[in-house]
Amino acid sequence: MLTQKIKYLLYGIVFLLFTDLVFTSCLKQNYKVYFISDALKLWGDFKTGSYWIYSIDSLESEDSIYVYDYQSGFYDGIVDDKMQYREETIESSMKNENKSFYYELFAFTNDTNAIIYSEDEGNFVMYIYYKNTFINAENENEHIVEMDSILILNKWYHNILYKKTIEKTYYRDSNVWQVDTFELWIAKNVGIIKKHLANENENHTYELKRFNVL
């Protein structure tokens, strides 16, 4: 039979546990948590071991890219030492023999997500995903085109996003404008199926030959 002192002690422990649970629940309600849409993950959530092999300029030359690191988690928005929001993030880090590439997925809100594809030299493309639809940015030099299918190296790919980005850079010393054109074709559940880079230093087209995504 429990003594009165032990009863009081147990009541105290239960009260503390209940108070801690209520306090923790209140804390959780003080900030919002934003998640990446499962539908968007089909366009850029590639795990370690995924790879893509491309033909360069339709020649025998090949370029191999693979995912060597995969990170998923949350970005914590902290203001004045207080948690304001948490945004889910996913990053697939890739590389070939010469440089690195990145697929990054962000949840800015539950309605607004984004995919960012970037390369070492600064080539950068963002796809805004708003309420389950890809939308165009306000930049007049960027425009998303959704395509049902496309034929590349005798293979059909479906559910395509195409985006062309044009950047103009002025070099004051030489009084010259340089125009960089970056075109990207991304297929759902596949990744980049075609890429075109054009500037004063290079003009190359990469087309997917084979791949394995995890």
SERO-4910 file (N, C-alpha, C, O; in steps of 0.05 Angstrom, whole numbers):
BEGIN
 pado doro    nc1    nc2    nc3   cac1   cac2   cac3    cc1    cc2    cc3    oc1    oc2    oc3
  Met    A     17    -24      0      0      0      0     18     25      0     37     26     16
  Leu    A     12     44    -18     29     68    -20     25     86      4      3     91     13
  Thr    A     47     97     13     46    117     35     36    143     23     37    147     -1
  Gln    A     27    161     40     17    187     31     39    203     18     34    217     -2
  Lys    A     64    201     28     86    216     16     92    206    -12     97    223    -30
  Ile    A     91    180    -17     97    169    -44     74    177    -63     79    184    -86
  Lys    A     49    177    -52     27    186    -69     31    215    -79     28    221   -102
  Tyr    A     39    232    -60     43    260    -67     66    263    -87     65    279   -105
  Leu    A     87    246    -83    110    247   -102    101    239   -130    108    251   -150
  Leu    A     85    217   -132     75    208   -158     57    229   -171     59    234   -195
  Tyr    A     40    242   -154     22    263   -165     39    286   -176     33    297   -197
  Gly    A     61    292   -162     78    313   -171     92    307   -197     94    324   -215
  Ile    A    101    282   -200    115    274   -225     95    275   -248    102    285   -270
  Val    A     70    265   -244     50    266   -265     44    295   -272     41    301   -296
  Phe    A     42    312   -252     36    340   -258     58    353   -274     53    368   -293
  Leu    A     83    347   -267    106    359   -282    106    349   -310    111    364   -329
  Leu    A    101    323   -314    101    312   -341     79    324   -358     83    331   -381
  Phe    A     56    328   -346     33    340   -360     39    369   -367     33    378   -389
  Thr    A     51    383   -348     58    411   -353     79    414   -375     77    431   -392
  Asp    A     99    396   -375    119    396   -396    107    390   -423    115    402   -443
  Leu    A     88    371   -424     75    364   -449     59    388   -460     60    394   -484
  Val    A     44    401   -442     29    425   -451     47    447   -460     42    460   -480
  Phe    A     69    452   -445     88    473   -452    101    467   -479    104    485   -495
  Thr    A    109    442   -483    121    434   -509    102    438   -532    109    447   -553
  Ser    A     76    430   -527     56    433   -548     52    463   -555     49    470   -578
  Cys    A     53    479   -535     49    508   -540     73    519   -556     69    536   -574
  Leu    A     97    509   -549    120    518   -564    118    511   -594    124    526   -611
  Lys    A    108    486   -598    106    476   -626     86    493   -642     89    495   -666
  Gln    A     67    504   -628     46    520   -642     55    548   -647     41    563   -661
  Asn    A     78    556   -637     88    583   -641    103    587   -667    110    610   -673
  Tyr    A    108    567   -682    121    570   -708    108    550   -728     97    530   -721
  Lys    A    112    557   -753    100    540   -774    122    523   -786    145    530   -787
  Val    A    113    499   -796    131    480   -809    121    477   -837     98    470   -842
  Tyr    A    140    481   -856    132    479   -885    146    455   -897    170    450   -892
  Phe    A    131    440   -913    141    415   -925    142    417   -955    126    431   -968
  Ile    A    161    402   -967    163    400   -996    141    381  -1006    137    359   -994
  Ser    A    127    389  -1026    106    373  -1038    117    346  -1048    139    346  -1061
  Asp    A    103    324  -1043    112    298  -1053    112    299  -1084    129    285  -1096
  Ala    A     94    314  -1096     94    316  -1125    119    329  -1136    129    321  -1157
  Leu    A    129    349  -1122    154    363  -1131    178    345  -1128    197    347  -1144
  Lys    A    178    327  -1108    202    310  -1104    207    292  -1128    229    282  -1131
  Leu    A    187    287  -1144    190    270  -1167    208    283  -1188    217    270  -1207
  Trp    A    213    309  -1185    228    324  -1205    257    328  -1196    274    336  -1212
  Gly    A    264    323  -1171    291    330  -1163    302    317  -1137    322    326  -1127
  Asp    A    288    297  -1127    296    284  -1102    312    259  -1109    301    237  -1110
  Phe    A    338    263  -1114    355    241  -1124    375    233  -1102    390    249  -1092
  Lys    A    375    207  -1095    391    197  -1073    420    190  -1083    425    189  -1107
  Thr    A    437    187  -1063    465    179  -1068    466    153  -1085    452    134  -1079
  Gly    A    483    154  -1106    485    131  -1124    471    135  -1150    476    120  -1169
  Ser    A    453    155  -1152    440    161  -1177    461    172  -1197    480    185  -1189
  Tyr    A    458    166  -1223    477    176  -1242    464    180  -1269    443    169  -1275
  Trp    A    477    197  -1286    468    204  -1312    492    205  -1331    513    216  -1324
  Ile    A    490    194  -1355    511    194  -1374    501    208  -1399    481    201  -1411
  Tyr    A    516    228  -1408    507    245  -1430    526    243  -1454    550    239  -1451
  Ser    A    514    246  -1478    529    249  -1502    534    279  -1506    516    295  -1502
  Ile    A    558    286  -1514    565    314  -1518    565    321  -1548    581    309  -1563
  Asp    A    548    339  -1556    546    348  -1583    541    324  -1602    551    324  -1625
  Ser    A    526    304  -1593    519    281  -1609    543    266  -1620    542    253  -1641
  Leu    A    565    268  -1606    590    254  -1614    595    231  -1595    578    224  -1578
  Glu    A    618    218  -1598    625    196  -1580    633    205  -1552    634    189  -1534
  Ser    A    639    231  -1549    647    241  -1523    624    239  -1503    601    243  -1510
  Glu    A    631    231  -1479    610    228  -1458    617    244  -1433    641    250  -1428
  Asp    A    597    250  -1418    600    263  -1392    583    248  -1372    560    244  -1376
  Ser    A    596    239  -1350    582    224  -1329    579    240  -1304    599    252  -1295
  Ile    A    555    241  -1294    550    256  -1269    536    237  -1249    519    222  -1257
  Tyr    A    544    239  -1224    532    221  -1204    528    236  -1178    542    256  -1172
  Val    A    509    227  -1162    504    239  -1136    522    226  -1115    521    202  -1111
  Tyr    A    538    242  -1103    557    232  -1082    549    239  -1054    560    228  -1035
  Asp    A    530    258  -1051    521    265  -1024    492    274  -1025    483    288  -1043
  Tyr    A    477    265  -1005    448    271  -1003    442    281   -975    448    267   -956
  Gln    A    429    304   -973    422    316   -947    393    324   -947    384    337   -966
  Ser    A    379    317   -926    351    326   -923    347    334   -894    359    323   -876
  Gly    A    331    355   -890    326    364   -863    309    389   -864    292    392   -881
  Phe    A    315    408   -845    299    432   -843    317    456   -838    337    454   -824
  Tyr    A    310    478   -851    323    504   -845    306    518   -824    282    521   -828
  Asp    A    318    526   -802    304    539   -780    306    569   -783    328    581   -783
  Gly    A    283    581   -785    282    611   -786    280    621   -758    259    621   -745
  Ile    A    302    632   -747    303    641   -720    307    672   -720    326    682   -732
  Val    A    290    686   -706    291    715   -703    291    722   -674    273    713   -659
  Asp    A    310    737   -665    312    745   -636    311    720   -618    298    719   -598
  Asp    A    327    700   -626    329    675   -611    303    659   -608    300    642   -591
  Lys    A    283    666   -625    258    651   -625    253    638   -652    258    650   -673
  Met    A    244    613   -651    238    599   -675    213    611   -688    192    613   -675
  Gln    A    215    619   -713    192    631   -727    180    611   -747    156    611   -751
  Tyr    A    197    595   -760    188    576   -780    209    555   -785    233    559   -779
  Arg    A    201    533   -797    219    512   -806    212    505   -835    189    501   -841
  Glu    A    233    504   -852    228    498   -881    243    472   -888    267    470   -883
  Glu    A    228    453   -899    241    428   -907    260    434   -931    253    449   -949
  Thr    A    283    421   -930    303    425   -952    314    397   -960    317    380   -943
  Ile    A    321    395   -985    334    371   -996    356    380  -1015    351    397  -1031
  Glu    A    379    368  -1012    401    375  -1030    415    350  -1040    424    334  -1025
  Ser    A    416    347  -1067    431    325  -1080    456    338  -1092    454    353  -1111
  Ser    A    479    331  -1081    504    341  -1091    516    322  -1112    519    298  -1106
  Met    A    523    332  -1135    532    315  -1157    559    326  -1168    566    349  -1163
  Lys    A    573    309  -1182    598    318  -1195    605    299  -1218    596    277  -1220
  Asn    A    623    310  -1235    636    294  -1255    666    297  -1251    675    303  -1229
  Glu    A    682    294  -1271    711    295  -1267    721    323  -1262    742    327  -1250
  Asn    A    705    344  -1271    716    371  -1270    701    390  -1251    714    409  -1242
  Lys    A    676    385  -1246    662    405  -1230    638    393  -1215    633    369  -1217
  Ser    A    625    410  -1199    602    401  -1183    576    413  -1192    575    434  -1204
  Phe    A    555    398  -1186    528    406  -1193    510    401  -1169    516    385  -1152
  Tyr    A    487    415  -1169    469    413  -1145    440    414  -1153    432    431  -1169
  Tyr    A    424    396  -1142    395    398  -1142    387    405  -1114    395    391  -1095
  Glu    A    372    427  -1111    363    435  -1084    333    439  -1085    322    453  -1103
  Leu    A    319    428  -1066    290    431  -1063    284    447  -1038    296    441  -1017
  Phe    A    266    466  -1039    260    483  -1016    230    485  -1013    215    484  -1032
  Ala    A    221    487   -988    193    493   -981    192    521   -969    196    524   -945
  Phe    A    187    541   -985    184    569   -975    159    571   -958    159    584   -937
  Thr    A    137    559   -968    113    555   -953    101    528   -962    113    515   -979
  Asn    A     79    520   -951     67    495   -961     56    498   -989     53    478  -1003
  Asp    A     49    523   -997     39    528  -1024     61    534  -1044     58    528  -1068
  Thr    A     83    544  -1034    105    553  -1052    130    537  -1046    143    541  -1025
  Asn    A    138    520  -1065    163    505  -1064    181    513  -1088    172    529  -1105
  Ala    A    205    503  -1088    222    510  -1111    244    488  -1115    252    475  -1096
  Ile    A    252    485  -1140    275    469  -1147    296    488  -1158    291    506  -1174
  Ile    A    321    485  -1148    343    501  -1158    364    482  -1169    374    464  -1154
  Tyr    A    372    486  -1194    394    471  -1205    417    491  -1210    413    512  -1222
  Ser    A    441    484  -1200    463    502  -1203    489    487  -1210    491    463  -1204
  Glu    A    508    501  -1221    534    490  -1228    556    508  -1217    551    531  -1210
  Asp    A    580    498  -1217    603    513  -1205    607    540  -1219    613    559  -1205
  Glu    A    604    541  -1246    611    566  -1259    590    587  -1255    594    610  -1265
  Gly    A    568    581  -1243    548    601  -1238    522    597  -1253    503    611  -1249
  Asn    A    521    577  -1271    496    571  -1285    475    563  -1264    480    547  -1246
  Phe    A    452    575  -1266    433    573  -1244    404    575  -1256    398    593  -1272
  Val    A    387    556  -1249    360    556  -1258    342    549  -1234    347    530  -1219
  Met    A    321    565  -1231    301    561  -1210    274    555  -1222    265    569  -1240
  Tyr    A    260    534  -1211    233    528  -1219    215    533  -1195    218    519  -1174
  Ile    A    197    551  -1197    178    557  -1175    153    539  -1178    141    537  -1199
  Tyr    A    146    526  -1156    124    507  -1156    103    519  -1137    106    517  -1112
  Tyr    A     81    530  -1148     61    543  -1131     34    529  -1134     23    528  -1156
  Lys    A     24    519  -1112     -2    506  -1112     -4    484  -1133    -22    483  -1149
  Asn    A     17    467  -1133     18    444  -1151     21    451  -1181     14    435  -1198
  Thr    A     31    475  -1186     35    483  -1214     62    498  -1216     68    514  -1199
  Phe    A     77    492  -1237    101    508  -1242     94    535  -1255     78    536  -1273
  Ile    A    105    556  -1244     98    583  -1254    124    597  -1263    146    590  -1255
  Asn    A    120    617  -1281    143    632  -1291    150    654  -1271    133    666  -1258
  Ala    A    176    659  -1269    185    682  -1253    180    708  -1268    173    707  -1291
  Glu    A    183    730  -1254    178    756  -1266    200    764  -1285    196    782  -1302
  Asn    A    223    751  -1284    245    757  -1301    238    752  -1330    231    729  -1338
  Glu    A    239    772  -1347    230    769  -1375    249    752  -1391    242    743  -1413
  Asn    A    273    747  -1380    293    730  -1394    290    700  -1387    307    684  -1396
  Glu    A    270    693  -1372    266    665  -1364    237    658  -1369    219    673  -1363
  His    A    233    634  -1380    206    625  -1385    205    595  -1385    221    581  -1398
  Ile    A    185    584  -1370    182    555  -1368    162    546  -1389    141    558  -1392
  Val    A    169    524  -1402    151    512  -1421    147    483  -1413    167    468  -1409
  Glu    A    122    474  -1409    116    447  -1402    111    431  -1428     94    439  -1444
  Met    A    124    409  -1431    122    392  -1455    112    365  -1448    120    353  -1428
  Asp    A     95    354  -1464     85    327  -1459    107    306  -1463    109    287  -1447
  Ser    A    122    309  -1485    143    289  -1491    164    301  -1509    160    321  -1522
  Ile    A    187    287  -1510    209    296  -1527    226    271  -1534    229    254  -1518
  Leu    A    236    271  -1558    253    249  -1568    282    257  -1566    290    277  -1579
  Ile    A    298    242  -1551    327    248  -1548    342    222  -1553    338    202  -1538
  Leu    A    359    222  -1572    376    198  -1578    359    173  -1580    365    152  -1568
  Asn    A    337    175  -1596    320    153  -1602    304    142  -1578    295    119  -1578
  Lys    A    302    158  -1557    286    150  -1534    266    172  -1527    273    196  -1526
  Trp    A    242    164  -1521    221    184  -1514    221    188  -1484    222    169  -1468
  Tyr    A    219    214  -1476    216    221  -1448    190    237  -1446    182    251  -1464
  His    A    177    235  -1423    151    247  -1419    151    266  -1394    168    263  -1377
  Asn    A    132    284  -1394    129    303  -1372    155    320  -1369    171    316  -1351
  Ile    A    158    338  -1388    183    354  -1390    179    383  -1382    158    395  -1387
  Leu    A    199    393  -1368    201    422  -1362    224    433  -1378    247    423  -1376
  Tyr    A    219    454  -1394    240    467  -1409    243    495  -1400    222    509  -1396
  Lys    A    267    504  -1396    271    532  -1388    297    543  -1400    318    530  -1401
  Lys    A    294    567  -1411    317    581  -1424    323    606  -1408    305    623  -1403
  Thr    A    348    608  -1400    357    632  -1385    378    647  -1400    397    635  -1410
  Ile    A    375    673  -1403    394    689  -1417    405    710  -1398    389    726  -1386
  Glu    A    431    711  -1394    443    731  -1377    463    748  -1392    479    738  -1408
  Lys    A    461    774  -1388    479    793  -1402    497    806  -1381    488    817  -1361
  Thr    A    523    804  -1387    543    815  -1368    560    836  -1383    570    830  -1405
  Tyr    A    562    859  -1371    578    881  -1384    606    882  -1371    608    885  -1346
  Tyr    A    627    881  -1387    654    884  -1378    664    912  -1385    670    918  -1409
  Arg    A    667    929  -1365    673    957  -1370    701    960  -1382    704    977  -1399
  Asp    A    720    944  -1373    748    948  -1383    750    944  -1413    764    958  -1426
  Ser    A    735    925  -1423    736    919  -1452    712    930  -1467    710    928  -1491
  Asn    A    694    943  -1452    670    954  -1464    655    934  -1481    647    939  -1504
  Val    A    651    910  -1469    639    888  -1484    617    875  -1467    619    872  -1443
  Trp    A    595    869  -1480    573    854  -1468    577    824  -1474    580    817  -1497
  Gln    A    575    807  -1454    576    778  -1458    548    767  -1453    536    772  -1432
  Val    A    539    751  -1471    512    739  -1468    516    709  -1463    528    694  -1479
  Asp    A    505    700  -1441    506    671  -1433    478    660  -1436    458    670  -1425
  Thr    A    476    639  -1452    450    625  -1456    452    597  -1443    470    582  -1448
  Phe    A    432    591  -1427    432    566  -1412    404    554  -1415    384    565  -1406
  Glu    A    402    531  -1429    377    517  -1434    377    490  -1420    397    476  -1420
  Leu    A    354    484  -1407    353    460  -1391    326    446  -1396    305    458  -1396
  Trp    A    328    420  -1401    304    403  -1404    305    382  -1381    324    367  -1379
  Ile    A    284    382  -1364    283    364  -1341    258    346  -1345    236    356  -1350
  Ala    A    262    320  -1341    239    301  -1343    232    290  -1315    250    285  -1299
  Lys    A    207    288  -1310    197    277  -1285    208    249  -1280    207    232  -1298
  Asn    A    217    244  -1256    228    217  -1248    254    210  -1262    264    188  -1260
  Val    A    266    229  -1277    291    224  -1291    313    244  -1284    335    237  -1277
  Gly    A    306    270  -1285    326    291  -1281    332    305  -1307    314    307  -1325
  Ile    A    356    316  -1310    363    330  -1335    367    311  -1358    383    293  -1356
  Ile    A    352    315  -1379    354    298  -1402    369    313  -1425    379    300  -1444
  Lys    A    370    340  -1423    384    355  -1444    393    382  -1432    379    394  -1416
  Lys    A    416    391  -1441    426    417  -1432    442    430  -1454    457    417  -1469
  His    A    439    456  -1457    453    471  -1477    466    495  -1464    452    512  -1452
  Leu    A    492    498  -1468    507    521  -1457    519    536  -1481    532    524  -1498
  Ala    A    516    562  -1481    527    578  -1503    537    605  -1493    521    620  -1481
  Asn    A    562    611  -1497    574    637  -1491    599    640  -1509    603    624  -1527
  Glu    A    615    660  -1503    638    665  -1521    660    643  -1517    678    641  -1534
  Asn    A    658    628  -1496    679    607  -1491    670    579  -1499    687    562  -1504
  Glu    A    644    574  -1500    636    547  -1507    608    547  -1519    592    566  -1515
  Asn    A    602    526  -1533    575    522  -1545    571    492  -1547    578    480  -1567
  His    A    559    480  -1526    557    451  -1525    529    443  -1518    514    457  -1503
  Thr    A    521    419  -1528    495    407  -1522    500    380  -1509    514    363  -1521
  Tyr    A    487    375  -1487    489    349  -1473    462    335  -1475    441    347  -1468
  Glu    A    462    310  -1484    438    294  -1486    440    268  -1471    461    254  -1473
  Leu    A    420    261  -1457    421    237  -1439    422    211  -1456    405    207  -1473
  Lys    A    441    194  -1449    444    168  -1462    432    145  -1444    417    128  -1453
  Arg    A    439    146  -1419    429    126  -1400    431    138  -1371    446    157  -1367
  Phe    A    416    126  -1353    414    137  -1326    404    116  -1306    394     95  -1314
  Asn    A    408    122  -1281    396    105  -1260    391    124  -1236    410    135  -1224
  Val    A    366    127  -1229    359    145  -1207    349    129  -1183    334    110  -1187
  Leu    A    357    137  -1160    350    124  -1135    334    143  -1117    326    135  -1095
***
